[in-house]
Amino acid sequence: MMCPYCGNIETSVTDSRLADDGRSIRRRRECSKCGKRFTTYERTELERITVIKKDNTREPFDRNKIISGIMKACEKMPVTREQMDIMADRVERAIRFKGWVLSGNPDNPFLLICL
């Protein structure tokens, strides 16, 4: 894993534990060059989700865009990052297991239903 601080590819895992109720692994890593520590998450990669944009172009689902939207919506509310991650997990799970389609339609109530 490449160090986000110095770019060194030699890092070591200092701690591993289950996260998100066992759906991912949280790893604390330390760079052998600069000594800084950082956290990575390992998730099982399931079938890729495709998002259909307003102009009918397609792009891969990006969980970070969901979290970014949640952060903007909750910026003046006492919502923790962990709670935002849980919301994003609910959105992604609903898409995967209920077979809902994401489209660029601004009237799509999907996110409101999931939150």
Secondary structure, DSSP 8 states (H G I E B T S, - for coil): ---TTT--S-EEEEEEEEEGGGTEEEEEEEETTT--EEEEEEE---S--EEE-TTS-EEE--HHHHHHHHHHHTTTS---HHHHHHHHHHHHHHHHHH----B--TT--HHHHH-
